[in-house]
Amino acid sequence: MSIINFQEVAVRLTASRLESYLQASDGEIEAAVRLYDWNANAAGALHEDLGRLEVIFRNTVDNALSAYGTAAGWPDVWYRQTRLFPGRHARRAREDIAAARQRATRRGRRAEVRGRVIAELNFGFWRYLCEPPYLTSLWVPAVASAFPLHPSARHPEQVRADVADRMQRLHFLRNRIAHHEPIHRRDLSRDHGQLLELVGWMCSESRYWIAATSRTPQVIAARPEVANGEAGR
């Protein structure tokens, strides 16, 4: 069995990338690299859970808005209803929808299918759909109903605020994972708990599914003992 030269590995990773890991490991290079490995493992486990959340979230919200449109007699899909995305605050959403439609149709070379467009709308789109400006146009008439198991399900304002809080935190976490940034100082148990809570507001069975298949609790429990970085945002 080969012996790892942690000094050489640290050089390749660079001091700047290892800085937070060294701080959490009292400057011990081997401990810092092992924490770096654990960070990658934790990121991978959480990425799996975030992927499940994203698919469930977008399909649940899509179904709620589609049902609302059908009841209202809209002649077209909800994401084409400009009345839902008025003003300057919705500019980003309109741009995201236009880009998603382009990708879904391969720039007009194939028919537009709603499911393909929904799948092309990224996590950020859904996260920003939870912001206060959409309360009246989306949440009160339709989106709040997508979270029937929220403890304040009868109050769209509270549902929106709580969902927005979870989505903002999880979007931030997802972006750090996507850019291979340190997450070892975050309270990952809290992140995971809020992810499960959010899914549970939509569907209890989906929450049980993610909880049963998630690697995250085991990975968190396996954090190297020598690394005692602060848990935080």
Secondary structure per residue as TSV (DSSP state, phi and psi in degrees):
chain	resnum	aa	ss	phi	psi
A	1	M	-	360.0	128.2
A	2	S	-	-75.0	151.1
A	3	I	-	-97.3	130.2
A	4	I	-	-79.1	129.8
A	5	N	-	-88.3	92.3
A	6	F	H	-68.3	-27.5
A	7	Q	H	-62.3	-44.4
A	8	E	H	-68.1	-40.7
A	9	V	H	-60.3	-42.4
A	10	A	H	-61.9	-37.0
A	11	V	H	-62.4	-42.9
A	12	R	H	-68.1	-34.9
A	13	L	H	-74.2	-26.4
A	14	T	-	83.3	147.4
A	15	A	H	-63.4	-37.8
A	16	S	H	-64.8	-39.9
A	17	R	H	-71.2	-31.8
A	18	L	H	-88.4	-3.1
A	19	E	H	-53.7	-51.5
A	20	S	H	-66.9	-30.6
A	21	Y	H	-73.2	-37.5
A	22	L	H	-66.5	-40.4
A	23	Q	H	-62.0	-37.4
A	24	A	H	-79.9	-9.7
A	25	S	T	-119.8	23.1
A	26	D	T	55.6	33.0
A	27	G	T	77.0	4.3
A	28	E	-	-81.5	119.3
A	29	I	H	-64.7	-45.9
A	30	E	H	-60.5	-44.7
A	31	A	H	-62.4	-38.1
A	32	A	H	-64.9	-43.0
A	33	V	H	-66.9	-38.9
A	34	R	H	-66.6	-35.4
A	35	L	H	-67.4	-37.9
A	36	Y	H	-59.3	-43.8
A	37	D	H	-62.8	-42.7
A	38	W	H	-64.0	-40.2
A	39	N	H	-57.3	-43.3
A	40	A	H	-64.8	-39.4
A	41	N	H	-66.6	-42.8
A	42	A	H	-64.3	-41.0
A	43	A	H	-61.8	-41.5
A	44	G	H	-63.7	-42.9
A	45	A	H	-64.8	-44.1
A	46	L	H	-68.5	-33.5
A	47	H	H	-62.0	-37.9
A	48	E	H	-61.9	-45.2
A	49	D	H	-66.7	-40.8
A	50	L	H	-64.0	-35.1
A	51	G	H	-64.4	-41.6
A	52	R	H	-64.8	-43.8
A	53	L	H	-58.2	-47.2
A	54	E	H	-58.5	-45.7
A	55	V	H	-64.6	-44.1
A	56	I	H	-64.6	-43.6
A	57	F	H	-62.9	-51.7
A	58	R	H	-65.8	-38.1
A	59	N	H	-69.4	-36.8
A	60	T	H	-66.9	-45.9
A	61	V	H	-67.6	-40.5
A	62	D	H	-59.0	-44.9
A	63	N	H	-62.5	-40.6
A	64	A	H	-65.1	-43.6
A	65	L	H	-71.3	-33.8
A	66	S	H	-67.1	-41.1
A	67	A	H	-64.5	-40.3
A	68	Y	H	-61.8	-43.9
A	69	G	H	-64.6	-39.9
A	70	T	H	-62.8	-45.5
A	71	A	H	-64.5	-32.2
A	72	A	H	-84.6	-7.1
A	73	G	T	77.0	27.6
A	74	W	-	-65.3	138.2
A	75	P	S	-80.4	-8.2
A	76	D	S	-141.4	171.1
A	77	V	-	-63.3	156.8
A	78	W	G	-62.3	-34.7
A	79	Y	G	-74.1	-6.8
A	80	R	G	-96.4	-1.2
A	81	Q	-	-83.9	98.2
A	82	T	G	-61.4	-22.9
A	83	R	G	-64.2	-22.7
A	84	L	G	-79.9	-16.8
A	85	F	S	-130.0	60.5
A	86	P	-	-85.8	159.2
A	87	G	T	76.3	-179.6
A	88	R	G	-68.4	-33.6
A	89	H	G	-64.4	-23.4
A	90	A	G	-97.8	7.5
A	91	R	H	-58.9	-44.1
A	92	R	H	-62.4	-41.8
A	93	A	H	-62.2	-43.7
A	94	R	H	-62.0	-39.9
A	95	E	H	-66.9	-41.2
A	96	D	H	-62.8	-41.6
A	97	I	H	-65.4	-43.9
A	98	A	H	-61.1	-42.6
A	99	A	H	-67.0	-39.9
A	100	A	H	-64.3	-40.1
A	101	R	H	-65.6	-37.6
A	102	Q	H	-63.1	-45.4
A	103	R	H	-66.9	-41.5
A	104	A	H	-66.5	-30.1
A	105	T	T	-101.6	5.8
A	106	R	T	51.2	50.3
A	107	R	T	57.8	45.5
A	108	G	T	84.6	6.5
A	109	R	T	-87.0	-6.8
A	110	R	S	-145.2	162.4
A	111	A	-	-63.0	146.8
A	112	E	-	-79.8	126.2
A	113	V	-	-118.3	127.8
A	114	R	H	-52.5	-46.4
A	115	G	H	-59.6	-37.0
A	116	R	H	-67.7	-40.2
A	117	V	H	-64.7	-45.0
A	118	I	H	-58.6	-41.7
A	119	A	H	-66.6	-23.9
A	120	E	H	-85.9	-11.5
A	121	L	S	-80.2	121.1
A	122	N	-	-77.7	172.4
A	123	F	H	-56.6	-39.0
A	124	G	H	-60.7	-36.7
A	125	F	H	-59.0	-48.9
A	126	W	H	-68.1	-34.9
A	127	R	H	-64.5	-43.2
A	128	Y	H	-76.1	-18.2
A	129	L	T	-68.5	-11.7
A	130	C	T	-91.4	0.3
A	131	E	S	-76.5	158.4
A	132	P	G	-51.8	-37.8
A	133	P	G	-59.5	-18.9
A	134	Y	G	-94.4	4.3
A	135	L	I	-57.6	-50.6
A	136	T	I	-74.2	-42.1
A	137	S	I	-78.9	-29.4
A	138	L	I	-120.1	-50.2
A	139	W	I	-74.1	-45.9
A	140	V	T	-63.1	-47.8
A	141	P	T	-80.5	-21.8
A	142	A	T	-145.8	-56.1
A	143	V	G	-66.1	-36.4
A	144	A	G	-58.7	-29.9
A	145	S	G	-68.4	-14.0
A	146	A	G	-76.6	-4.9
A	147	F	-	-123.7	60.9
A	148	P	T	-66.7	-18.0
A	149	L	T	-98.2	6.9
A	150	H	S	-66.1	140.0
A	151	P	T	-61.2	-21.1
A	152	S	T	-117.0	43.7
A	153	A	T	-57.3	-24.4
A	154	R	T	-80.8	-3.8
A	155	H	-	-121.0	92.3
A	156	P	H	-53.6	-34.8
A	157	E	H	-62.5	-43.6
A	158	Q	H	-70.7	-39.5
A	159	V	H	-59.8	-48.2
A	160	R	H	-59.5	-46.3
A	161	A	H	-61.3	-42.9
A	162	D	H	-71.0	-39.9
A	163	V	H	-66.4	-41.8
A	164	A	H	-60.6	-41.2
A	165	D	H	-60.7	-46.8
A	166	R	H	-67.2	-43.0
A	167	M	H	-66.1	-37.3
A	168	Q	H	-62.6	-45.6
A	169	R	H	-63.9	-44.2
A	170	L	H	-73.5	-31.9
A	171	H	H	-65.7	-42.6
A	172	F	H	-60.4	-45.7
A	173	L	H	-61.9	-44.9
A	174	R	H	-59.7	-41.0
A	175	N	H	-66.5	-38.3
A	176	R	H	-64.6	-41.5
A	177	I	H	-64.2	-44.3
A	178	A	H	-61.9	-29.6
A	179	H	T	-101.8	15.1
A	180	H	T	57.7	37.1
A	181	E	-	-90.0	159.0
A	182	P	-	-62.9	136.3
A	183	I	-	-125.7	5.7
A	184	H	T	-69.1	-16.8
A	185	R	T	-92.0	-6.2
A	186	R	B	-78.9	158.5
A	187	D	-	-84.2	86.9
A	188	L	H	-69.3	-28.0
A	189	S	H	-65.1	-38.3
A	190	R	H	-67.0	-43.7
A	191	D	H	-56.0	-48.7
A	192	H	H	-64.9	-40.0
A	193	G	H	-63.5	-40.1
A	194	Q	H	-70.7	-33.4
A	195	L	H	-61.2	-47.7
A	196	L	H	-65.0	-39.0
A	197	E	H	-60.9	-45.7
A	198	L	H	-61.3	-46.0
A	199	V	H	-63.3	-39.7
A	200	G	H	-62.2	-30.2
A	201	W	H	-66.6	-25.6
A	202	M	H	-89.3	-45.1
A	203	C	-	-159.5	116.9
A	204	S	H	-65.9	-37.0
A	205	E	H	-66.3	-36.4
A	206	S	H	-67.1	-36.5
A	207	R	H	-63.2	-45.5
A	208	Y	H	-61.7	-38.8
A	209	W	H	-61.8	-49.0
A	210	I	H	-64.9	-43.7
A	211	A	H	-60.9	-37.3
A	212	A	H	-74.8	-28.4
A	213	T	H	-101.4	-11.3
A	214	S	-	-68.6	138.7
A	215	R	-	-90.6	-10.2
A	216	T	H	-58.0	-48.4
A	217	P	H	-58.9	-39.8
A	218	Q	H	-67.5	-39.4
A	219	V	H	-66.1	-43.3
A	220	I	H	-59.8	-41.8
A	221	A	H	-66.8	-22.8
A	222	A	T	-92.7	12.5
A	223	R	-	-56.9	135.3
A	224	P	-	-55.7	132.0
A	225	E	T	-65.9	-27.4
A	226	V	T	-73.0	-15.8
A	227	A	-	-98.5	116.8
A	228	N	-	-125.0	48.8
A	229	G	-	-67.6	154.0
A	230	E	-	-67.3	139.2
A	231	A	-	-87.6	134.2
A	232	G	B	-161.8	-157.3
A	233	R	-	-71.4	360.0
